[in-house]
Amino acid sequence: RISVEQPRNTTASQLFAEAIAAHRAQDFPRAKTLYERVLARSPSDADALNNLGVILSMERDYDRAYALLRRAVIVAPQNAGAWNNIANLLREQGKADEAISAFRRALAINPRHQGAGVGLAQAFADDGDVTANPVVDGNGRAFALGGNDIADMKDGGFVRRLRAAHGVHFQKLRLRF
């Protein structure tokens, strides 16, 4: 998820707007450079920290990505998107227990966070634990996972079945515009 709030510093604000535009255009090298320039001017900008962390995660630079995302939630602890991005990064690294904790943190802040609900279900599946673990969809509705959900988890069938059963659009990517 990309954060789009603008930093206070005018120069940083202009750079941030350019970075968002580059990010949306999927020009990740340019977006990365611009986010770095924003952070040089405003080192505690939670949105720039989050967005740069997402790009570094996509580049598989997990240590730097994690450090930036952690800084983002220290600066803005109520940023559900940053917690979700931390959880996705941890899940990608095979750290299911830590990912579950971060997904739960994102959902505690925003119970309707679609990515965190689906991510939590997938992290439970990664961990092999799906009993009595409800997941919340984007409309705040809770549902339980069953055996077929786990079998479908890896090929995207799980998300398709959620869409059909609950009429909710879930996004596969953690970037939303």
DRENDO-1510 file (C-alpha; in Angstrom, 1 decimal, always signed):
<recs>
REC; n; res; u; v; w
REC; 1; ARG; +0.0; +0.0; +0.0 .
REC; 2; ILE; +1.4; +3.4; -1.0 .
REC; 3; SER; +0.8; +6.2; +1.4 .
REC; 4; VAL; +0.0; +9.5; -0.3 .
REC; 5; GLU; +0.0; +12.1; +2.4 .
REC; 6; GLN; +2.4; +14.9; +1.7 .
REC; 7; PRO; +5.3; +15.9; +3.9 .
REC; 8; ARG; +5.3; +19.4; +5.5 .
REC; 9; ASN; +8.5; +20.7; +3.9 .
REC; 10; THR; +7.5; +22.3; +0.5 .
REC; 11; THR; +10.6; +20.9; -1.3 .
REC; 12; ALA; +9.9; +17.5; +0.3 .
REC; 13; SER; +6.3; +17.8; -0.7 .
REC; 14; GLN; +7.1; +18.4; -4.3 .
REC; 15; LEU; +9.6; +15.5; -4.3 .
REC; 16; PHE; +7.0; +13.2; -2.6 .
REC; 17; ALA; +4.4; +14.1; -5.3 .
REC; 18; GLU; +6.9; +13.2; -8.0 .
REC; 19; ALA; +7.8; +10.0; -6.2 .
REC; 20; ILE; +4.1; +9.0; -5.9 .
REC; 21; ALA; +3.6; +9.7; -9.7 .
REC; 22; ALA; +6.7; +7.6; -10.5 .
REC; 23; HIS; +5.5; +4.8; -8.2 .
REC; 24; ARG; +2.1; +4.8; -9.8 .
REC; 25; ALA; +3.7; +4.6; -13.2 .
REC; 26; GLN; +5.7; +1.6; -11.9 .
REC; 27; ASP; +9.0; +3.5; -12.5 .
REC; 28; PHE; +10.4; +2.1; -9.3 .
REC; 29; PRO; +14.0; +3.2; -9.8 .
REC; 30; ARG; +12.9; +6.8; -10.1 .
REC; 31; ALA; +10.4; +6.5; -7.3 .
REC; 32; LYS; +13.1; +5.0; -5.1 .
REC; 33; THR; +15.5; +7.9; -5.8 .
REC; 34; LEU; +12.8; +10.4; -5.1 .
REC; 35; TYR; +11.7; +8.8; -1.8 .
REC; 36; GLU; +15.4; +8.8; -0.7 .
REC; 37; ARG; +15.6; +12.5; -1.5 .
REC; 38; VAL; +12.4; +13.1; +0.5 .
REC; 39; LEU; +13.9; +11.3; +3.4 .
REC; 40; ALA; +17.2; +13.3; +3.2 .
REC; 41; ARG; +15.0; +16.4; +3.8 .
REC; 42; SER; +12.5; +14.8; +6.1 .
REC; 43; PRO; +14.0; +11.7; +7.8 .
REC; 44; SER; +10.9; +11.0; +9.8 .
REC; 45; ASP; +8.4; +11.1; +7.0 .
REC; 46; ALA; +6.4; +7.9; +7.7 .
REC; 47; ASP; +4.8; +7.7; +4.2 .
REC; 48; ALA; +8.1; +8.0; +2.4 .
REC; 49; LEU; +9.6; +5.5; +4.8 .
REC; 50; ASN; +6.7; +3.1; +4.1 .
REC; 51; ASN; +6.8; +3.6; +0.3 .
REC; 52; LEU; +10.6; +3.2; +0.0 .
REC; 53; GLY; +10.3; +0.1; +2.3 .
REC; 54; VAL; +7.8; -1.4; -0.2 .
REC; 55; ILE; +10.1; -0.8; -3.1 .
REC; 56; LEU; +13.1; -2.3; -1.3 .
REC; 57; SER; +10.9; -5.3; -0.4 .
REC; 58; MET; +10.1; -5.8; -4.0 .
REC; 59; GLU; +13.8; -5.7; -4.8 .
REC; 60; ARG; +14.3; -8.4; -2.1 .
REC; 61; ASP; +16.4; -6.0; +0.0 .
REC; 62; TYR; +14.6; -7.3; +3.1 .
REC; 63; ASP; +16.9; -5.9; +5.8 .
REC; 64; ARG; +16.8; -2.4; +4.6 .
REC; 65; ALA; +13.0; -2.7; +3.8 .
REC; 66; TYR; +12.3; -4.0; +7.3 .
REC; 67; ALA; +14.3; -1.2; +8.9 .
REC; 68; LEU; +12.4; +1.5; +6.9 .
REC; 69; LEU; +9.0; -0.1; +7.6 .
REC; 70; ARG; +9.8; -0.4; +11.3 .
REC; 71; ARG; +10.8; +3.3; +11.4 .
REC; 72; ALA; +7.5; +4.1; +9.6 .
REC; 73; VAL; +5.5; +2.5; +12.4 .
REC; 74; ILE; +7.6; +4.0; +15.1 .
REC; 75; VAL; +6.8; +7.5; +13.6 .
REC; 76; ALA; +3.2; +6.6; +12.9 .
REC; 77; PRO; +2.1; +3.6; +15.0 .
REC; 78; GLN; -1.5; +3.8; +13.7 .
REC; 79; ASN; -0.5; +3.3; +10.1 .
REC; 80; ALA; -2.3; +0.0; +9.3 .
REC; 81; GLY; -0.8; +0.0; +5.8 .
REC; 82; ALA; +2.8; +0.0; +7.1 .
REC; 83; TRP; +2.0; -2.8; +9.5 .
REC; 84; ASN; +0.5; -4.8; +6.7 .
REC; 85; ASN; +3.7; -4.2; +4.6 .
REC; 86; ILE; +5.8; -5.4; +7.5 .
REC; 87; ALA; +3.7; -8.5; +7.7 .
REC; 88; ASN; +3.9; -9.2; +4.0 .
REC; 89; LEU; +7.7; -8.8; +4.2 .
REC; 90; LEU; +7.9; -11.2; +7.1 .
REC; 91; ARG; +5.6; -13.7; +5.4 .
REC; 92; GLU; +7.8; -13.6; +2.3 .
REC; 93; GLN; +10.8; -14.4; +4.5 .
REC; 94; GLY; +9.0; -17.5; +5.9 .
REC; 95; LYS; +8.5; -15.8; +9.4 .
REC; 96; ALA; +4.8; -16.8; +9.8 .
REC; 97; ASP; +4.5; -16.2; +13.5 .
REC; 98; GLU; +5.9; -12.7; +13.2 .
REC; 99; ALA; +3.8; -12.0; +10.1 .
REC; 100; ILE; +0.6; -13.1; +12.0 .
REC; 101; SER; +1.4; -10.7; +14.8 .
REC; 102; ALA; +1.9; -7.8; +12.3 .
REC; 103; PHE; -1.2; -8.6; +10.3 .
REC; 104; ARG; -3.2; -8.7; +13.6 .
REC; 105; ARG; -1.7; -5.3; +14.5 .
REC; 106; ALA; -2.9; -3.9; +11.1 .
REC; 107; LEU; -6.4; -5.3; +11.6 .
REC; 108; ALA; -6.6; -4.0; +15.2 .
REC; 109; ILE; -6.0; -0.5; +13.7 .
REC; 110; ASN; -8.2; -1.0; +10.7 .
REC; 111; PRO; -10.5; -4.1; +10.9 .
REC; 112; ARG; -11.5; -3.5; +7.2 .
REC; 113; HIS; -8.0; -3.7; +5.8 .
REC; 114; GLN; -8.5; -6.2; +3.0 .
REC; 115; GLY; -4.9; -7.0; +2.4 .
REC; 116; ALA; -4.3; -7.7; +6.1 .
REC; 117; GLY; -7.3; -10.0; +6.3 .
REC; 118; VAL; -6.2; -12.1; +3.4 .
REC; 119; GLY; -2.6; -11.9; +4.4 .
REC; 120; LEU; -3.5; -13.2; +7.9 .
REC; 121; ALA; -5.3; -16.1; +6.4 .
REC; 122; GLN; -2.3; -16.9; +4.2 .
REC; 123; ALA; +0.1; -16.6; +7.1 .
REC; 124; PHE; -2.0; -19.0; +9.2 .
REC; 125; ALA; -1.9; -21.4; +6.2 .
REC; 126; ASP; +1.9; -21.0; +5.9 .
REC; 127; ASP; +2.1; -21.8; +9.6 .
REC; 128; GLY; -0.2; -24.8; +9.2 .
REC; 129; ASP; -2.7; -23.4; +11.7 .
REC; 130; VAL; -6.2; -22.7; +10.4 .
REC; 131; THR; -8.4; -24.0; +13.2 .
REC; 132; ALA; -10.5; -21.4; +14.9 .
REC; 133; ASN; -8.7; -18.5; +13.2 .
REC; 134; PRO; -11.3; -16.1; +11.7 .
REC; 135; VAL; -10.4; -13.7; +9.0 .
REC; 136; VAL; -12.0; -10.4; +8.4 .
REC; 137; ASP; -12.9; -9.3; +4.9 .
REC; 138; GLY; -12.9; -5.7; +3.5 .
REC; 139; ASN; -16.5; -5.2; +4.7 .
REC; 140; GLY; -15.7; -6.2; +8.3 .
REC; 141; ARG; -17.3; -9.6; +8.0 .
REC; 142; ALA; -15.6; -12.5; +9.7 .
REC; 143; PHE; -15.4; -16.0; +8.3 .
REC; 144; ALA; -13.4; -19.1; +9.1 .
REC; 145; LEU; -11.0; -21.0; +6.9 .
REC; 146; GLY; -11.6; -24.6; +5.9 .
REC; 147; GLY; -9.5; -27.3; +4.4 .
REC; 148; ASN; -10.3; -26.4; +0.8 .
REC; 149; ASP; -9.2; -22.8; +1.4 .
REC; 150; ILE; -5.8; -24.1; +2.4 .
REC; 151; ALA; -5.5; -26.3; -0.7 .
REC; 152; ASP; -6.4; -23.3; -2.9 .
REC; 153; MET; -4.1; -20.9; -1.0 .
REC; 154; LYS; -1.0; -21.2; -3.2 .
REC; 155; ASP; -2.7; -20.8; -6.6 .
REC; 156; GLY; -5.0; -17.9; -5.8 .
REC; 157; GLY; -8.1; -20.0; -5.7 .
REC; 158; PHE; -8.6; -18.9; -2.1 .
REC; 159; VAL; -9.0; -15.3; -3.1 .
REC; 160; ARG; -11.3; -16.1; -6.0 .
REC; 161; ARG; -13.5; -18.1; -3.6 .
REC; 162; LEU; -13.6; -15.2; -1.1 .
REC; 163; ARG; -14.6; -12.9; -3.9 .
REC; 164; ALA; -17.4; -15.2; -5.0 .
REC; 165; ALA; -18.6; -16.0; -1.5 .
REC; 166; HIS; -18.4; -12.5; +0.0 .
REC; 167; GLY; -18.6; -10.2; -3.0 .
REC; 168; VAL; -15.5; -8.4; -2.0 .
REC; 169; HIS; -12.6; -7.4; -4.2 .
REC; 170; PHE; -9.3; -8.4; -2.7 .
REC; 171; GLN; -6.1; -7.2; -4.3 .
REC; 172; LYS; -3.1; -9.5; -4.7 .
REC; 173; LEU; -0.6; -6.6; -4.6 .
REC; 174; ARG; +0.2; -4.7; -1.4 .
REC; 175; LEU; +0.3; -1.4; -3.4 .
REC; 176; ARG; -3.0; +0.4; -3.7 .
REC; 177; PHE; -3.7; +3.7; -5.4 .
</recs>
